[in-house]
Amino acid sequence: MLFDGSYQGIQPDQRRTFAAFEILHTAVDFLAAIAFMIGSILFLYESLKPLATWFFIIGSALFGLKPTIRLFREIKLAARGRVKQLADKL
């Protein structure tokens, strides 16, 4: 089922896919946080405000990427054998 969260009973290859997407999701979290931290520091200096703004934009884009990663993971897992569970939920 889409966005179940428990993921009990998934196959080993699906577990690897799930783990890979979780690592990607966490990496994007870190990159977004780093971009916002750099942007915040740069924003302290008037001459660096344009660059700081770009770091904020990059951080925002990374935060926007997170739900996309989750949705892509769910679709990929569904395509790899969880279609019946998805159909049963509809």
N, C-alpha and C positions, 0 to 999 in steps of 0.2 A: 504494500500500500504506500502510496506517495506520502512522503514526510512522516512516516510512522515513528521513527526515532528509536524503536527497540532493536530492530534488525536481527531479531532472534531467528534462527533457522535459515540464514542465508548461506549460500555455498562458499567454499574456500576462495574461489576466484572472485566472487562478489565481495568477500571480506577484503581482499587485496585492493580491489577498486575503491571500496569504501574508505580504507585506510589512506590510499593515495590522495583521494579528494579531501580528506580531513587534514592531511599534511599541507596540501595546497591552500586550503581555507585558512589554516593557521599562519602560513607564510604570508598570505595577503594581509592578514590582520597585523602582523608585525611590520610589514612594509608601510601600511597605512599609518600606523602609530608613529613610525620613524619619520615619515613625510610630514605629519602634523607637528612633531617635535622640532624638526629642522625649520619648518615654516614659522613656528612660534618664536624660535631663537632669532631667525633672520628678521622677523617683524620688529624686533627691538631697535634695529638700525634703519633710519630713514632711507638711506641709499639702497638698501637691500629689500625694501618692501615689494617691488615688482617680482623679484625672485621668490620671496616668501609666499606671495600670492600663488605662484605656480606650484609650490610645494603643497599648499592647501588644496588646490585643484586636483593635483595628483592623488593626494590622500583621500579626497572625496570620491574620485573615480575608483580607487582601490576598495573603499567601503562599499561602493555600488556594485563592484565585481563579486563581492561575497555571496549575495543571494543568487547570482547567476551561476556560480560554482555549485551551490547546493542544488539548484534546479537541474543543472546538467548532470550531476551525480545521480539524482533520482531517476532521470530519464534513462541514463546509461544502465543503472541497476535494473530498471523495469525491462529494458530491452534484453537483459541477460538472464531472463527466466522468472521474473517476478510478475509477469503480465497476468497470470491467473489470479494472484492475490489482488492486483489492482482492479481487475474486472469484477471480482467478488465484492469489492467495496462500492462499486458504482450502482 
